[in-house]
Amino acid sequence: MLKAILWVGTWHCHVPTQVLKQPLSSTRLGKVNTRPLVNKILLVVHQATSNPGLVAHLLQQQGFQLDMRCPSQGDPLPSHMDDHAGVVVFGGPMSANDCTTLPFIRAELDWIPQVLAAGKPYLGICLGAQLLARVLGASVVPHPEGRVEIGYCPIALTAAGAAEMASLHYVYQWHQEGFELPQGATLLATGDVFANQAFRYGETAYGVQFHPEMTRSLMKRWMSVAAEHLQHPDAQPPEAQIAGHTLHSTAVEQWLSSFFTRWVGVPPHSPPLVATGTGIVADGIANATQARQDLLL
């Protein structure tokens, strides 16, 4: 999944400048979202082996259906947002700047403004946050000294972030590019190596550089598939990453669960169904977990 984590893509391609007709307010502080009219969340992943981990589990637990699509494998992005209560765009080994070489990156950059214009909640994780930043006019670049973040790393919350992310102090990272803060966005968290770690644009568009979807099994898979990247001087050794997960994963899960309630609200009804663009449909959380494992094969 992460074997190309140090992929350096092309950095220059046109991004739509007309994102929204009116800029959204960036003053929201933990307001609970209203009840959505639909109970399906779109999950956009970037590889056939992608696993949405804890994000999928908690959204199901809160009663949402999951529609998982992988544009790099030919799954189409929806032409409108009427059927979805919100969107989570996950990470991947490619760059948000690869829009001249990877058509699906170009398609996502063109599609994200539609989500924002519809006023639907958006959560971008790692690459998903960098795509959002690019759509909003900010740059995404590697660290100037070639540094990376791999493992559990501390973050510092801003005053605005403390109102929405109070329980977060250590988060799981795996990346070598970072985003600038978009104009009009509210910075929520900062880091020592990559300064910008989380931001909010308007009321419900969020970007986080870290990986709140991380589970122990998912972490072990990443460390196995992308073992060569653990040789980087900044990469934490496997035992340190596992120890970090033991120490910090409960706080991350508690934050993510409460965040989802504020971010997208409570679904109108909650039939236990997972729908995916890859054709896997499972009923119930246990079967859905097996379905996600099937995607790893």
C-alpha positions in Angstrom: 0.0 0.0 0.0 2.8 2.4 1.0 5.6 1.0 -1.0 5.8 4.3 -3.0 5.6 6.5 0.1 8.6 8.6 -1.2 7.1 9.1 -4.6 7.9 12.6 -5.8 5.3 13.7 -8.3 5.0 16.7 -10.6 4.2 19.8 -8.6 2.5 22.1 -11.1 -1.0 21.7 -12.5 -4.1 23.9 -12.7 -6.5 23.8 -9.9 -10.0 25.4 -10.2 -9.8 28.9 -8.6 -13.6 29.2 -8.3 -14.2 26.8 -5.4 -17.3 28.3 -3.8 -19.7 31.1 -4.8 -19.3 32.5 -1.3 -16.5 31.8 1.1 -17.7 29.9 4.1 -17.3 31.1 7.7 -14.3 29.7 9.5 -15.6 30.5 13.0 -17.2 27.1 13.9 -16.1 25.8 17.3 -17.4 22.3 17.9 -21.0 22.9 16.8 -23.0 19.7 16.4 -24.2 19.2 12.8 -27.9 18.9 12.0 -29.3 15.5 11.3 -28.5 14.6 7.7 -31.2 13.7 5.2 -29.4 10.6 4.0 -27.3 8.0 5.9 -24.6 7.1 3.5 -20.9 8.3 3.7 -18.7 8.2 0.7 -15.2 6.8 1.3 -12.7 7.7 -1.4 -9.6 5.5 -1.3 -6.6 5.4 -3.7 -5.5 1.8 -4.0 -7.2 -1.5 -4.4 -5.6 -2.6 -1.2 -6.7 0.4 0.8 -8.4 -0.2 4.2 -10.5 2.5 5.9 -9.8 1.0 9.3 -11.2 2.8 12.3 -13.0 5.4 10.2 -15.2 2.8 8.7 -15.8 1.0 12.0 -16.9 4.1 13.8 -19.1 5.4 11.0 -20.9 2.1 10.9 -21.2 2.1 14.6 -22.9 5.4 14.4 -25.4 4.0 11.9 -24.0 5.1 8.5 -23.9 3.1 5.3 -20.5 3.2 3.6 -20.0 3.7 -0.1 -16.3 3.0 -0.8 -14.9 3.9 -4.2 -11.4 3.8 -5.6 -11.0 6.2 -8.6 -7.6 4.8 -9.4 -9.3 1.4 -10.1 -12.0 3.0 -12.3 -14.7 3.7 -9.7 -16.6 6.9 -10.7 -17.0 9.8 -8.4 -20.6 10.8 -7.9 -22.0 13.4 -10.2 -23.9 15.0 -7.3 -23.9 14.8 -3.5 -27.6 14.3 -2.9 -27.1 10.6 -2.0 -24.3 11.2 0.5 -24.2 12.8 3.9 -20.5 13.4 3.8 -17.2 12.4 2.2 -13.9 11.0 3.6 -10.9 11.1 1.2 -8.1 8.9 2.4 -4.3 8.8 1.8 -2.1 7.1 -0.7 1.4 6.9 -2.0 0.8 9.3 -4.8 1.1 13.1 -4.6 -1.6 15.7 -4.8 0.6 17.3 -7.5 0.4 14.3 -9.8 -2.6 15.7 -11.7 -0.7 15.7 -15.0 0.3 12.1 -14.8 -2.5 10.4 -12.9 -6.0 11.1 -14.3 -7.8 10.2 -11.1 -5.9 12.8 -9.1 -7.0 15.4 -11.7 -10.5 14.1 -11.4 -10.5 14.4 -7.6 -9.1 18.0 -7.8 -11.9 18.9 -10.2 -14.6 17.1 -8.1 -13.8 18.3 -4.5 -15.1 21.8 -5.2 -18.5 20.2 -6.0 -18.5 18.7 -2.5 -17.7 22.1 -0.9 -20.3 23.9 -3.0 -22.9 21.4 -1.9 -22.1 22.2 1.7 -21.5 18.5 2.5 -19.0 17.6 5.2 -15.6 16.7 3.9 -12.7 15.0 5.8 -9.4 14.7 4.1 -6.8 12.4 5.6 -3.1 12.8 4.6 -3.4 12.9 0.7 -7.1 13.8 1.1 -6.1 16.8 3.2 -3.4 17.8 0.7 -6.0 17.6 -2.2 -8.3 19.9 -0.2 -5.5 22.3 0.4 -4.6 22.4 -3.3 -8.2 23.0 -4.3 -8.2 25.9 -1.9 -5.1 27.4 -3.5 -2.4 26.2 -1.2 0.8 24.3 -2.1 1.8 20.8 -1.3 5.5 20.2 -1.1 8.1 17.8 0.4 10.0 18.8 3.5 12.9 21.1 2.4 15.4 18.9 4.3 14.0 15.7 3.0 12.4 14.8 6.4 9.5 12.5 6.8 7.1 11.6 9.6 6.5 7.8 10.3 5.0 6.7 13.6 3.2 8.4 16.5 4.3 12.1 16.7 3.2 14.9 19.0 1.0 17.7 17.8 0.2 21.1 19.4 -3.3 22.4 19.2 -4.1 26.0 18.4 -6.8 27.9 20.4 -9.3 26.9 17.7 -8.1 23.3 17.7 -8.4 23.0 21.5 -12.1 23.5 21.1 -12.4 20.6 18.6 -9.5 18.3 19.2 -8.8 18.6 22.9 -8.0 14.9 23.5 -5.4 14.7 20.7 -1.7 15.0 21.6 -0.1 12.2 19.7 -1.2 11.0 16.2 0.0 8.4 13.7 1.9 9.8 10.7 3.2 8.3 7.5 4.1 11.0 4.9 6.8 13.0 3.3 4.8 15.9 1.9 2.9 18.6 3.7 0.4 21.3 2.9 0.5 25.1 3.3 -2.5 26.6 5.2 -5.1 27.7 2.6 -6.2 31.3 2.7 -9.4 31.6 4.8 -8.8 28.3 6.6 -8.4 28.0 10.4 -5.3 26.2 11.6 -6.2 23.6 14.3 -2.9 21.8 15.0 0.8 22.2 14.3 3.8 19.9 14.4 7.5 20.0 14.9 8.6 18.6 11.5 5.6 19.6 9.3 4.1 22.8 10.7 0.5 22.4 9.5 -1.2 19.3 10.8 -4.9 20.1 10.7 -7.2 22.8 9.4 -10.8 23.6 9.0 -12.3 25.5 6.0 -15.8 26.8 6.6 -17.9 24.8 9.0 -17.5 21.2 7.9 -14.5 20.8 5.6 -11.5 19.4 7.4 -8.0 18.3 6.5 -5.7 16.3 8.8 -2.1 15.4 7.9 -2.2 12.4 10.2 -4.0 9.0 10.1 -6.8 8.7 12.6 -8.0 5.5 10.8 -5.0 3.6 12.1 -5.6 0.2 13.8 -3.0 -2.2 15.1 -3.4 -4.7 12.3 -3.4 -1.9 9.7 -0.2 -0.5 11.2 1.5 -3.9 11.0 0.5 -4.2 7.4 1.9 -0.8 6.5 5.2 -1.6 8.2 5.4 -5.0 6.4 4.5 -3.7 2.9 6.6 -0.6 3.1 9.4 -1.9 5.3 12.1 -0.2 3.3 10.8 3.2 4.4 11.5 2.3 8.0 15.2 2.7 7.2 14.7 6.5 7.0 16.3 8.3 9.9 13.0 9.9 10.9 11.0 6.7 10.9 10.2 5.1 14.2 11.1 1.4 14.6 8.2 -1.0 14.6 8.3 -1.6 18.3 8.1 2.1 19.0 5.1 2.4 16.6 3.3 -0.4 18.3 4.0 1.0 21.7 2.8 4.4 20.6 -0.4 2.8 19.4 -1.0 1.1 22.7 -0.5 4.5 24.5 -2.4 6.8 22.2 -5.0 4.9 20.1 -7.7 5.2 22.7 -7.5 9.0 22.8 -7.6 9.1 19.0 -10.6 6.8 18.8 -12.5 8.8 21.4 -11.8 12.0 19.5 -12.7 10.5 16.1 -16.0 9.2 17.5 -17.0 12.5 18.9 -15.7 14.3 15.8 -18.0 12.3 13.5 -21.0 13.2 15.7 -20.2 16.9 15.4 -19.0 16.7 11.7 -21.9 14.9 10.1 -24.5 14.4 12.8 -26.7 11.4 13.5 -28.1 9.4 10.5 -31.9 9.3 10.0 -31.9 5.5 10.2 -29.2 2.9 10.4 -29.6 -0.4 8.5 -26.3 -2.4 8.9 -25.1 -2.2 5.3 -21.8 -1.5 3.6 -21.8 -0.6 -0.1 -18.6 -0.3 -2.0 -17.6 0.8 -5.4 -15.5 -2.4 -5.7 -18.6 -4.5 -5.5 -18.2 -5.8 -1.9 -21.4 -5.6 0.1 -21.6 -6.8 3.7 -24.2 -6.6 6.4 -23.2 -5.9 10.0 -20.0 -4.6 11.4 -18.4 -8.1 11.7 -19.0 -8.9 8.1 -18.0 -5.5 7.0 -14.7 -6.0 8.8 -14.2 -9.2 6.8 -15.1 -7.3 3.6 -12.4 -4.8 4.3 -9.9 -7.6 4.9 -11.0 -9.0 1.6 -9.9 -5.8 -0.1 -6.3 -6.4 1.2 -5.9 -9.6 -0.8 
